[in-house]
Amino acid sequence: MKQSDWPVIVVLILAVISSHTADASYALPSADIPGIPPDNSNITNVEYCKLLAYSLYFYEAQRSGKLPSNNRVSWRHDSALKDGDDVGVDLTGGYYDAGDHIKFTFPLSWSLTSVSWGALEWFQGYKAANQTEYLRAMLQWGTDWLMKAHPEKNVLYAQVGKGDIDHNYWDLYAFAELQPFAKYSDSIPDSKEFYGSSRFNDDLVWGALWLYNATGNTTYFAKATDYINQFSLIGSEEVINWDDKMGAAFILLVKFAQQAGQDPAKWQQVTENYLDAMITSNCYLTKGHLLYCDGDSDEASLNPALNFAFACLVYAPLASSSAKAQSYKNFAFSQIDYTLGKNPMKTPYVVGVHPNSPRNPHHSGAHGGTDITKPKNNLYVIYGAIVGGPDKKDKFLDDRQNYIQSEVALDYNAPFQGIMAYQVVNAQSPPFYVNVPPGRPKNKIGLIIGLVVGAIVFCVACLCIWKRKKIRAFLKSDYKHIHLKQISPGGEMQEGI
């Protein structure tokens, strides 16, 4: 083998292997977005302020309808301006639920409530980050659309768009009480595949408690406790999310019990039993220490973890002891750190905040193409979006076609936003990713594949170079015996050699 042949072989092998390893040279594009605190700002906890601001920017990127003149998302334009025309109702506006172009009232109402709850708890964080006006605009954009979707006393439009098509191509409480008890997804079969409701009784408790908070009318608090008894909801061990609010409702019962004239001790016990069970028995920690609940976490692992972290932070001041309070806060901090880069993938699962952040979330607008595979990389950065997250082995594939891990959604960001408002005021150190160097860990499977393929290519190349004289002789010899069909000037077929 000639010495000059080696560089070619080495380059070939390195090219194969490098295609399966992390890119540490990626430079994050400059955001340059109005309302985002600059890096050199003297605001306390500026990185958490930026995360809070980015999360609100994400919601702007989800807007549908006629956009206002102060729209900050340059690549998001007016869209779906004929929503509702087929039924004679203006259903334009609102938010696209995830990475597609469909709108749902059920998960949207949960997301808006969750964001509002976080704002009620930690509004000071929004003020410190100068995000109060963006918060109000975000909530108003969603609630205005919910009112449009409820045009009559007994009419509620629960879905705009058809789920499979969008995925494949790139006075309500009284209303709820008076209707025969049923899940909304029973009436809209298409919604079951995406946001099928598992039960309705938790929503009745949830709605009653928030109405009590808004009105001070103890009748609503009594309704909530009556429903809990009627449907035997004490002991509920479901994760907190858009589909099940009982774990969150337990916390509200503790918060509101005393002012409603009841002893909060009973609800403290119920709530702490719930929180402790979620940590110790119902769910488990991955090797990287992400709270993982089989079934629910399989769809979007960060969502149950962040909802639980949010619940722990809200409940901690209400806990029965200081030790309990600290344990809940510590657990919440562990999930926050995991989300922000303290994980085996060294990845902050927030788009646009670090070179290791996901670059190709499942989002048609940010992708900028009509074919999910082209272009290869997203054309735009949807800053602040939380992706679905890693699997139970802490592995994450930054691939928009792997929508379970890479899709973004309204409800994924909802608890995160409240948590960031908390951190703006209370954090003692910057987010974990600040000290994470660029470059994700090498994918072991990809590396093994690369090495095997490289070894095969190397062996074949060596063999070809070693036997090149015999190969040339064989090819020349074989060529001489090839019979070619030729057409004579007279148009007859002749054989030639």
C-alpha positions in Angstrom: 0.0 0.0 0.0 1.3 3.4 -0.9 2.0 5.9 1.8 0.0 8.4 -0.1 -3.1 6.2 0.1 -3.4 6.5 3.9 -4.7 10.1 4.2 -7.6 9.2 1.9 -8.6 6.2 4.0 -8.2 8.0 7.3 -10.3 10.9 6.1 -13.0 8.5 5.0 -13.1 6.7 8.3 -13.2 10.0 10.3 -16.1 11.2 8.1 -18.1 8.1 8.8 -17.5 8.3 12.6 -18.1 12.1 12.8 -21.5 11.7 11.4 -22.5 9.8 14.6 -20.9 12.2 17.1 -21.9 15.5 18.7 -21.1 18.9 17.0 -19.3 21.1 19.5 -18.7 23.9 17.1 -22.4 24.9 16.6 -22.9 28.7 17.3 -26.2 29.7 18.7 -27.8 32.5 16.5 -28.3 35.8 18.1 -31.9 36.3 19.3 -32.2 40.1 19.0 -35.8 40.0 20.2 -37.5 43.0 21.8 -38.3 42.4 25.5 -35.6 39.8 26.1 -33.1 41.0 28.7 -29.6 41.4 27.2 -26.7 39.3 28.5 -25.0 42.3 30.0 -28.1 43.4 31.9 -27.6 44.2 35.6 -30.9 42.6 36.5 -30.7 40.0 39.3 -30.8 36.4 38.0 -30.7 37.7 34.4 -30.5 34.1 32.9 -33.8 33.2 34.6 -35.3 36.5 33.5 -34.3 35.5 29.9 -35.8 32.0 30.3 -39.1 33.6 31.5 -39.1 36.0 28.6 -38.2 33.3 26.1 -41.2 31.2 27.3 -43.5 34.1 26.6 -42.0 34.5 23.2 -42.7 30.8 22.5 -46.4 31.5 23.1 -46.3 34.4 20.6 -44.9 31.9 18.1 -48.0 29.8 18.6 -50.5 32.5 17.8 -53.1 32.0 15.1 -55.2 34.5 13.3 -54.6 38.1 12.5 -51.4 39.1 14.3 -50.9 42.5 16.0 -48.5 45.1 14.8 -46.1 44.4 17.7 -45.7 40.7 16.8 -42.1 39.7 17.7 -41.9 36.5 15.7 -40.7 37.6 12.3 -41.4 34.2 10.7 -44.9 33.9 12.1 -47.5 35.6 9.9 -51.3 35.9 9.7 -52.9 32.5 9.4 -56.1 30.5 9.5 -58.2 33.6 8.9 -61.3 31.6 7.9 -61.5 29.4 11.0 -65.2 29.1 11.8 -66.6 30.2 8.4 -68.1 26.8 7.8 -70.3 27.1 11.0 -70.9 30.8 10.8 -68.8 31.6 13.9 -65.6 33.6 14.2 -63.1 31.1 15.5 -60.0 32.9 14.3 -57.2 33.7 16.8 -56.1 31.6 19.8 -53.1 29.4 19.9 -51.9 26.5 17.8 -51.6 23.6 20.3 -48.2 22.2 19.3 -46.1 21.9 16.2 -49.0 21.7 13.8 -52.0 23.9 13.0 -54.8 22.6 15.2 -56.5 24.4 18.2 -58.1 22.6 21.2 -60.0 24.3 24.1 -59.3 21.5 26.6 -55.5 21.6 26.8 -55.5 25.4 26.2 -57.7 26.0 29.2 -55.3 24.0 31.3 -52.3 25.9 30.0 -53.8 29.3 30.6 -54.9 28.3 34.1 -51.4 26.9 34.9 -49.7 30.1 33.6 -52.2 32.3 35.5 -51.6 30.3 38.7 -47.9 30.7 38.4 -48.4 34.5 37.9 -50.6 34.7 41.0 -48.0 32.9 43.1 -44.9 34.6 41.8 -45.9 37.8 40.0 -42.9 39.6 41.5 -40.8 37.5 39.2 -42.6 38.8 36.1 -42.1 42.4 37.5 -38.4 41.9 38.1 -38.0 40.5 34.6 -40.1 43.3 33.0 -42.5 40.8 31.5 -45.8 41.8 33.0 -47.2 43.3 29.8 -46.1 40.3 27.8 -47.8 38.1 30.4 -51.1 40.0 30.1 -50.9 39.9 26.3 -50.3 36.1 26.4 -53.2 35.4 28.6 -55.6 37.8 26.8 -54.8 36.2 23.4 -55.9 32.8 24.8 -58.9 33.9 26.8 -60.3 36.0 24.0 -60.3 33.0 21.8 -61.9 30.8 24.5 -64.8 33.3 24.7 -65.2 33.1 20.9 -65.3 29.3 21.2 -68.2 29.6 23.7 -70.6 31.7 21.6 -73.8 30.5 23.2 -74.9 29.3 26.7 -74.8 25.6 25.7 -72.3 25.6 22.8 -68.6 25.1 23.1 -66.3 24.5 20.1 -63.7 22.2 21.5 -61.5 21.7 18.4 -60.6 23.6 15.3 -58.9 21.5 12.7 -58.5 17.8 12.1 -55.8 16.2 14.1 -54.6 13.5 11.7 -54.4 15.9 8.7 -52.5 18.6 10.7 -50.1 16.1 12.1 -49.5 14.4 8.7 -49.1 17.7 6.9 -46.6 19.7 7.5 -70.2 30.7 31.9 -68.7 27.5 31.5 -68.9 25.9 35.0 -72.7 26.1 35.0 -72.7 24.7 31.5 -70.6 21.8 32.8 -72.8 21.1 35.8 -76.0 21.2 33.9 -75.0 18.8 31.1 -75.1 15.0 31.5 -71.8 14.0 33.0 -69.5 12.9 30.1 -66.1 13.4 28.7 -65.8 16.0 25.9 -63.8 13.5 23.7 -66.9 11.2 23.6 -68.5 13.9 21.5 -65.5 14.6 19.3 -63.9 11.2 18.4 -61.0 12.9 16.5 -59.8 14.5 19.8 -59.3 11.1 21.5 -56.1 10.4 19.7 -54.6 13.6 20.8 -56.3 14.9 24.0 -58.8 12.2 25.0 -60.2 13.0 28.5 -60.0 10.1 31.0 -62.6 11.6 33.4 -64.6 14.7 34.1 -64.9 14.8 37.9 -61.5 16.3 38.5 -62.5 19.2 36.2 -65.6 19.9 38.3 -63.5 20.1 41.5 -60.8 22.2 39.7 -63.4 24.7 38.3 -65.2 25.0 41.6 -62.1 25.9 43.5 -61.0 28.6 41.1 -64.5 30.0 41.1 -64.2 30.1 44.9 -60.9 32.0 44.7 -62.4 34.5 42.2 -65.7 35.1 44.0 -65.1 34.3 47.7 -68.4 32.4 47.6 -68.0 29.4 49.9 -70.7 27.6 48.0 -68.1 26.8 45.4 -65.6 25.4 48.0 -68.4 23.2 49.3 -69.2 22.0 45.8 -65.5 21.0 45.4 -65.4 19.0 48.6 -68.8 17.4 47.8 -67.6 16.3 44.4 -64.5 14.8 46.0 -66.7 12.7 48.3 -69.2 11.9 45.6 -66.6 10.5 43.3 -64.2 9.1 45.9 -61.3 11.3 44.7 -59.2 11.3 47.9 -56.3 9.0 47.2 -56.1 9.9 43.6 -52.6 9.2 42.3 -52.7 10.4 38.7 -50.0 12.7 37.4 -50.8 16.4 37.1 -51.4 17.5 33.5 -54.1 18.8 31.1 -56.1 15.5 31.6 -56.0 15.2 35.4 -56.0 18.1 37.9 -56.7 16.3 41.2 -53.1 16.5 42.5 -53.2 20.3 41.8 -56.7 20.6 43.3 -55.5 19.1 46.6 -53.0 21.9 46.9 -55.7 24.5 46.2 -57.8 22.9 49.0 -55.0 23.5 51.5 -54.5 27.1 50.2 -58.2 28.0 50.5 -59.5 25.9 53.4 -58.8 28.3 56.2 -60.4 31.3 54.5 -63.4 29.1 53.6 -63.8 28.2 57.3 -62.4 24.7 57.2 -59.4 23.1 58.9 -56.6 22.8 56.3 -54.9 19.9 58.3 -57.1 17.3 56.6 -56.1 18.5 53.1 -52.5 18.9 54.1 -52.4 15.2 54.9 -54.2 14.3 51.6 -51.8 16.5 49.6 -48.7 15.2 51.3 -49.8 11.6 50.8 -50.2 12.4 47.1 -46.9 14.2 46.7 -45.0 11.5 48.6 -46.6 8.7 46.7 -45.7 10.2 43.4 -42.0 10.4 44.4 -41.7 7.1 46.2 -44.1 4.6 44.6 -46.1 5.7 41.6 -43.1 7.1 39.7 -39.4 6.6 39.8 -36.2 8.4 39.0 -34.2 7.6 35.9 -30.4 7.2 36.3 -30.1 10.9 35.5 -32.7 11.7 38.2 -35.7 12.7 36.1 -39.1 11.9 37.6 -40.5 9.2 35.3 -44.1 8.0 35.4 -44.6 5.0 33.0 -47.4 5.7 30.6 -47.7 9.5 31.0 -43.9 10.2 30.7 -43.7 8.0 27.6 -45.5 10.7 25.7 -43.5 13.7 26.9 -41.2 13.0 29.8 -40.6 16.5 30.9 -44.2 17.4 31.2 -45.1 15.3 34.3 -41.8 16.2 35.9 -42.2 20.0 35.5 -45.9 19.9 36.5 -44.8 18.1 39.7 -41.9 20.5 40.3 -44.4 23.4 40.0 -46.7 21.7 42.5 -43.9 21.2 44.9 -42.9 24.8 44.8 -46.4 26.0 45.3 -47.1 23.6 48.2 -43.8 24.0 50.1 -44.9 27.1 52.1 -48.1 25.2 53.1 -46.4 22.0 54.2 -47.0 20.5 57.6 -43.3 20.9 58.7 -40.2 22.8 57.6 -38.5 19.5 56.8 -41.3 18.6 54.4 -41.2 22.0 52.8 -37.5 21.8 52.2 -37.7 18.3 50.8 -40.4 19.3 48.3 -38.3 22.3 47.2 -35.2 20.2 46.8 -37.1 17.8 44.6 -38.4 20.6 42.5 -34.9 22.0 42.1 -33.6 18.6 40.9 -36.2 18.5 38.1 -35.4 22.1 37.2 -31.7 21.4 37.0 -32.3 18.3 34.9 -34.4 20.3 32.4 -31.7 23.0 32.2 -28.8 20.7 31.4 -27.9 18.6 34.5 -28.6 15.4 32.7 -26.6 12.7 30.9 -27.2 14.3 27.5 -25.8 17.7 28.8 -28.8 19.2 27.1 -31.0 22.1 28.3 -34.3 21.1 26.9 -35.2 24.7 26.1 -34.8 25.7 22.5 -32.4 28.5 21.8 -30.7 29.0 25.1 -27.4 27.0 24.6 -25.5 25.4 21.8 -26.6 22.0 23.2 -30.3 23.0 23.1 -32.6 21.1 20.7 -32.1 22.5 17.2 -34.8 20.7 15.3 -38.0 20.6 17.4 -41.1 19.2 15.7 -42.7 22.5 14.7 -43.8 23.2 11.1 -43.5 27.0 11.4 -39.9 26.9 12.8 -38.9 24.3 10.3 -39.9 26.5 7.4 -40.5 23.7 4.9 -43.4 21.8 3.4 -41.6 18.4 3.6 -40.7 17.4 7.2 -37.4 16.0 5.9 -36.3 19.1 4.0 -34.5 21.3 4.8 -32.5 19.1 7.2 -32.2 21.8 9.9 -34.9 24.2 11.0 -34.7 27.5 9.3 -35.9 29.4 12.4 -35.3 29.2 16.2 -38.5 28.9 18.3 -36.8 30.4 21.4 -38.1 29.3 24.8 -40.0 26.2 23.6 -39.8 23.1 25.9 -39.5 19.9 23.9 -41.1 16.6 25.0 -37.9 15.3 26.5 -35.7 12.2 26.8 -36.8 8.6 27.2 -36.6 6.6 30.5 -32.9 5.9 29.8 -32.2 9.6 29.6 -31.5 9.4 25.9 -32.7 12.2 23.6 -32.8 12.3 19.8 -32.8 15.8 18.3 -35.0 14.7 15.3 -38.2 16.5 14.3 -39.6 13.3 13.0 -39.4 11.8 16.5 -42.3 14.0 17.7 -42.6 12.3 21.1 -39.3 13.7 22.1 -39.0 16.7 19.9 -42.5 18.2 19.7 -43.3 21.4 21.6 -46.7 22.3 23.0 -48.6 24.9 25.0 -48.9 22.7 28.1 -45.2 21.8 28.1 -44.2 25.5 28.8 -47.1 26.3 31.2 -45.5 25.0 34.4 -42.0 26.0 33.3 -43.0 29.6 33.0 -44.3 29.7 36.6 -41.1 28.0 37.8 -38.9 30.5 36.0 -40.9 33.4 37.7 -40.1 31.7 41.0 -36.4 31.4 40.1 -36.1 35.0 39.1 -36.9 35.9 42.7 -35.4 33.0 44.6 -32.6 31.4 42.7 -29.2 31.5 44.4 -27.2 30.5 41.3 -27.7 30.7 37.5 -29.2 27.9 35.5 -27.1 24.8 35.2 -26.5 25.1 31.5 -24.4 28.3 32.1 -21.5 26.1 33.0 -22.1 23.3 30.4 -19.6 23.3 27.6 -20.9 23.0 24.0 -21.2 19.5 22.6 -23.4 16.7 23.6 -21.9 13.3 24.7 -21.1 11.0 21.8 -23.9 8.6 21.0 -22.4 5.2 21.9 -24.6 3.3 19.4 -23.8 5.8 16.7 -20.1 5.5 17.5 -20.2 1.8 17.4 -21.9 1.8 14.0 -19.5 4.4 12.8 -16.5 2.3 13.9 -17.9 -0.9 12.3 -18.7 0.8 9.0 -15.3 2.5 9.1 -13.5 -0.8 9.7 -15.3 -2.4 6.8 -14.5 0.5 4.5 -10.9 0.4 5.7 -10.6 -3.3 5.0 -12.2 -3.1 1.6 -10.0 -0.1 0.7 -6.8 -1.9 1.8 -7.8 -5.0 -0.1 -8.5 -3.0 -3.3 -5.1 -1.2 -3.0 -3.2 -4.3 -2.2 -4.8 -6.3 -5.1 -5.2 -3.3 -7.5 -2.9 -4.9 -10.2 -4.9 -8.1 -10.3 -8.2 -6.2 -10.2 -7.1 -4.1 -13.2 -5.9 -7.2 -15.1 -9.2 -8.9 -14.3 -11.2 -6.0 -15.5 -9.2 -5.7 -18.7 -9.5 -9.4 -19.4 -13.2 -9.4 -18.7 -13.7 -6.4 -21.0 -12.1 -8.2 -24.0 -14.8 -10.9 -23.8 -17.8 -8.6 -23.8 -19.9 -9.0 -26.9 -21.3 -5.8 -28.1 -24.3 -5.5 -30.4 -23.7 -3.1 -33.3 -25.9 -1.8 -36.0 -24.4 -2.1 -39.5 -24.8 0.8 -42.0 -27.4 -1.3 -43.7 -29.4 -1.5 -40.5 -28.7 -5.1 -39.7 -27.6 -6.3 -36.2 -24.0 -7.6 -36.1 -22.1 -9.0 -33.2 -18.7 -7.6 -32.4 -16.1 -7.9 -29.8 
